[in-house]
């Protein structure tokens, strides 16, 4: 923050009926460990993988912060549905801008932002905290479809005059030469969101400031944030500062007549970090539960204003399969461990043949959403005994015979080697025949499932 002395997986699988994730569901995905790791990596307290190698960000001072720029760029580029660009605004200044285009009203823009440059080494609170929050919110919301556009902006050269945000705001507002003014409806700037005067993780006042001025609809942003605080459960105490400080990036949007607020720790109550603008601003002083709450607040505001589209990107895990909870659209399953699509796995149901982590991309019209990765263990239930089920011949050329001695309803699923579902049979008959004659030669997996047992057989078609 640029101020004078006088003066922010273990996955729980959804088993509900098909509906888009709620705001609360998304808030619950904010991961404190992610925030902690990014703060330590951005402040140089821990190394990070950058450009494919293990490197340390020694500082983020504007004249020597290219590594930090690349760190941010790579993490945003790894997310779905984002278009990432580096905006060069002078010989050293580089903003990182990630755009998640709205499917209904792409011209309506909601922006969350933070500056990533610093005045010295470390600078964990100022402002690795804000950067980590923006990236974590992008991680969660980028898998959602929204009516309106979201821009995730990380500014450079805030500490020497708010230069990166100033350049962007001027460009956005420029109407000369036939340009159209960008329809930025709200800007939420997160600057220093990690310090609360009580010992980290302990109960305290949890004050935070909302800095606002009566510019455009900035007061409405403040009101909307207060409404969200009242609509969900937060351990936060808002302090509205009006007129708010002009000493951070949001003010450059005020200068161009845009609606904006600052969210951050409470300078108004003198509860800001005592290590401001020094190399003593370290990650050990960050109150992670407090920061997590502020991250959830900004996420909830952004998701609400961007307006989530009702595509369910959650997955239900069955003993032998994964099922997308979205009942309509097209599907593509992915191997999260290799970050690659699974050839032929394009049905609502996918039956993995090996242990691993899997996700599904669901598309409906112009809208696509990707589920969180699900850890799946093949054959996780009791298997049938040899005197309960018999499958022959193997290899098979035409008819595969199944003798069911278990005397229970069987769900039989046949998948090819890629996991693509070929056929599903429900039967309680003691003798079942499956015709393989029309299937190409190769390896198949036949899965048997009841309420209490499950088995899988590898079948070779010759």
N, C-alpha and C positions, 0 to 999 in steps of 0.2 A: 504494500500500500504506500502511496506517495502522500505523506502527511507532514505537517510541522509539529513541533512538540506541544504547541498550544491546542492544538485541537483535541471468516466463514470454514466346495459346495456339495455342502451335502444338499442335494435337491430333494424337496418334498414333492412327490408326484401327485398331480391333480387327478381325482377320481370323480369330479363333478360332471354334470351335464355340460354339453358344449356351449361355452360362452367365452367372450374375450376376458383376459385377465383384468381384474379390478385394479383401481389405483392402489388399494391397500396391498394387493398381491405384489405389485411392482415395488412399492415401498419396502416390503419385506425382503426383496432381493438385494437391497443395498448391503454390501459386504464390508464390514469393518476391517477385516484382514486385507482386502484389496486396497482400501484407503491407506492403511498403515504401510503396506509394501510400496505403493506409489510415492508416498511422502518420503520414505527413506531412499528410494531410488532417485527421485528428482532432487533431493537435497544432498546427494552424494554420500550418504551414510552407508549405502549398500550398492553393490554393482548391479547392472541390469543388462539384458540382452539388447543390444542396439546394433543395427547393421549386421546381425548374425553373429556377433561376438560379444563376450562378456566385457563390459566397459563401465567406467565410473564417471558420472557427471560431476566434475570437480567444482564447477560453479555455474551460475546462470546469469552472470553479469552480461549486459547487452552486447558487449564487444567480444564475448567469448562463450556464447551459449548455443552454438550450432548443434551440439550433441543433444541438448535438451529439446531443441526443435525437432530433431529426428526421432527422439524417443516418443514425443507426443504424436507426431505424424504416423509413426508405425503402429501405435496402439489404436488410433482412430481408423486407420486403413484396414485393420484386422476385423473391424466390426461390419455387420451387414447393413445394406441400405444407406450407406454414407458415401458422399462424394467429397473427397478431401483435397484441399489445395493449399499451397504456400503462397501467401500474399506478401511480396517484397515491396516495402514502401520507402526504403532508402538504402544506402550501401550496406548496412548491417541489419536493419530491422526486418523481421519476418513474422507475420501473423500466421497461425495455423487455423484454417477455417474448414469445418466439416458440416455439410448440409444434408439434412434428412428431408427430402422433398415430400410435401403433403400431397395426397392423392386427389383431394377434392378442391382445396383452395391453396394451391402451391404459392400464390402470390402473398398470402398472409403469413408473416414471419414472427416467430417467437424465438428469442435469443437468450442463451445462458452463456456466461463468459467469465474469464479470469485472466489475470496477467501471469506470465511464467518467468519473466526476467526478475533479477534480484540485484541488491546493492553490494553483496559480499558473498562469502561462502555459506553453505548450508541454507539458511533462510527457509526453514521448514514451514513455519506459520505464514510467512510472507514471501511467496504465496504458493508454495507447493500444495498447501491444503486446498486452495481454490481450484487449482489445476486438477488434482486428484478427484475432486468432487465432480467436475465437469466430465472427466473421462468415465467415471463410474456411472454417472447418469446416462451418458451416451451408450455405455455397454448395455444397460437395461432397456432404454427406450428405442434403440436402433433396431431391436427385434420386433417392434410394434409398427403397425400401420396407423397413420394419423391423417386427419383431414387437412391440417395446416402444417406448414413447414417449420422445422426446428433447425436452428443454427447453433452449433457448438463452437465458440470462438475462444482461442487462446492468444492473448495479446503480448507483443514484445514491446520493450522500451517504455513501459509504464513508469518505471522509476526515474526516468530522465525527462518526464514531461507528458506522459499519457499519449505518446506518439502513435503507437500502433492502433489504438482505439480511435484516436482522432482522425487518422487517415481513413479508416474504414467508414466511420460515421459521415465524413465529408463526401466520400465516394457514394455512399448509399443515398445521401440527400441531394446529390448533384442532378439538376434538371436542365443543365445547359446542353446545347448541341443535340436536342431531341432525346436526351436521356429521360427515363422515367424514375421518379423517386421511389426507392424501395419501401414497400409497405410493412415496415417493422412495427409490430403492434406492441411489443414489450421487450425490454432488456432487463435481465436480472444478472447483476454483477456480483460475483463472490470473491471477496478480498479479505484474507485473514479470518478464517472460520474455525480455527483450531484451539484457541486459548480461552479457558474459563478460569477465573482466579482460584477456585477451589481445586484441591488436589485432583489430578486426572482420574476419572472414573468414580468419583465420590458424589454424593448428593450435594447440590449447591443451588445457587440462584438460576444458573443457565441462561443469564441475560444475553440477548443478542440485539443488534441494532438493525432497523430498517430505515435507511436514509432515503428521504423522498423530498421532492419539491413539486410545487404546483405547475408542472410543465406537461403539456399534452394530457395524457391519461395516467400519469405516474401515480396519482393518488389512488386510482382504481387498482393498480398493481398492488399497492400496499394493502388496500381493503381485501383484495382476493387472497393475499398471503395470510391475512388475519382470519379470513373465512376458513381457509384450509387448516389452520392451527386449531380452529374450533370444531372442524368436521372430523378430524382424526385425532388419535392420541399421540401427543408429543410431550417430551420433557424439556420444554423451552419456554422462556419468558420474553416476549417481544418488547423492545423499546423503540417507539416510533420517533425518529429524529426529523423534524420539519421546521426550518429548512435543513436539509441534509448536507453533508460535506460534498465539496466538489473535488476532493483530492484523490479520486480514483476514476477508473475508466468510464463508468456510467455517465459521468458529467459531460463527457464529450458527445453523448447522444442527446442529453438535454440541450446542449448548444445548437444542435441541429433540429430541435423541436420534436424529438422522439420521446416516448414514454420509457422511463427507466427508474430502477431503484438499486441501492446497494444493500446486500445482506452480509453481515460480518459480526465478529465479536464486538463487545460493547465498549467502544470508546466513550460513549455518552456517560457511562457510569464508572469510567476510569478502570475498566476491567479488561484492558488490552494487554498483550504480552509485554513484560518488562524488558524483553530482549529485542525489541523492535529495531530493525536495521543494524543488527550486530551478528557476528558469527556465533553468538551464544543461542541464537534462535534454532534450536535443535528438536528433533522428532520426539525425544523423551519428554518434552514439555507439552506435547499435543494431547488434549483431552479427546480421545477417540470417540467415546460415547456421545459427547456433545457435538462433535463434528459430524458424526453419523446422523444425528437428529436433523442438523441443518441441511445435510445432503438429501435426506428424505423429504424435507419440506420443499426444497427447490424442485426435486423430481416430481412431487405431487402437483405442484403448481404448473410445471411444464406439461405434464401429461394431461392435466385438466384443460389447459388452454389449447394445446395442440389437438385435442379431441381424438381419443382412441377409436379406431374402427373395429367393429366386432368380428374379429377373426380369432379363433381359439388356437393359440400356439402351444398348448400344454399337451402332455402325453400321459397315457395310462399304461402302467406295466402289468402285464399278465405273466403267468408262469413261463409261457413259451413265446411270448410276442410282446411287441410294443404297438400301441394303437394311438393314432392322432385323435384328439378329442374334437377336432373340426370335422363335421360330417359331410361337408361339400367342398368342392375345389379340387385342385390337383396337388400331388404330393411328391416330394423327393427326399429320401432318407439319406443321411450323411454319417460317415464314420468320423467322429470327432477326434479320434486318436491320430488319424492321418489327414484330417481336414479335407476330405474328398467325398464326392457323391458316390453312392453305392449303385452300380450299374443294375438297372432293372427294378430297383426297389422304389416303385412309384405308386404303391397302393396305400390305403389308409392304415392297413395293418402290415407290420414288418416283423418277421421272426428271425432274429439274429442266430447264427449257428455257432458263434464264438463269443466269449466274454469280451466286453468292450464298452465304449461310450458312444452313444448314438443320439442324433437329433433329426428333426424333420422340418423341411421347409414347406409351408402350406401357401398356395397361391390361389387367389380368387379375384379374377379380373386383373386390374393393374396393381393389386395389393398382394404383397408376399410377406410372411412372417416366419421366423425361424424359432423353433423351440429351444429351451435350454438343453444342454447335453444330459442324457440319462445314462447312468451306469447300469449295465445289464449283465446279469450272470446267467448263462445258459443252464437249463435244467436245474432250477433252484428248488424244485419240489421232489418228494420221494418218487423213485422210479418204479415202474411195474416189475414184478418178479417174472422169471422165465415161465412159470406155470400160469401166468395171468394173461399173457399176450404173446402171440407168435406171428412173425411176418416172414413171408417167403414167396418165391425164390429170390435170392440175392446173389449175383446180378439177376435182373429181370429184363425180359425182352418185350413182353406184352402185358400179361395180367399178373398183378401183385395180389397175393392172398393174405388176408388178416384174419386170424382166429382170436376172438375176444372171449376169454374165459372169465373176465373180471365181472361180467354181468352188470355193467353200468353204462350210462350214456357216455359215448366217446366223442370228443371233438378231434377230428383228424385234419391236420394242416400239412400240405405238401409245398415245399419251397425248393427253388433251384439253388445252386451253390452261391449265388449272389445275395440270397435272402428274399428274392422276389416270390410272392405268394402265387402258386400255380393252381391250387384247388383246396377247398374246404369241404369236409364231409362230417355231418353229425349223424351218428348211428348208435343203436344199442343192440344190433343184430349180432349173433355169435359168429357169423361168417360174412366177411365183407370182401368184395373184389374191387380193385382199383385198376383202371385201364391205363397203362403206360405206353401203349403202342404208338400214340401220336406224338409223344414227347421226344425231343432230340436226345441223342446219346449224351451221357454225362452223369454227373453226380447230383443226387437230390437228397433232401432231408425230409423225413416224414415224422411229424410230431403228434403224439397222442396225449390228450389232456382230459382229465376229469377234475372234479372239485378237490380231490385229495392227492392225485398222482399225475406224473408226467414222465414221458420217455421220448427220446428222439433216436431214430434209426437212420444211418447213412445207407442210401440205396444207389446202386450203380445201374444205370440203364444202358444196355448193350444194343 
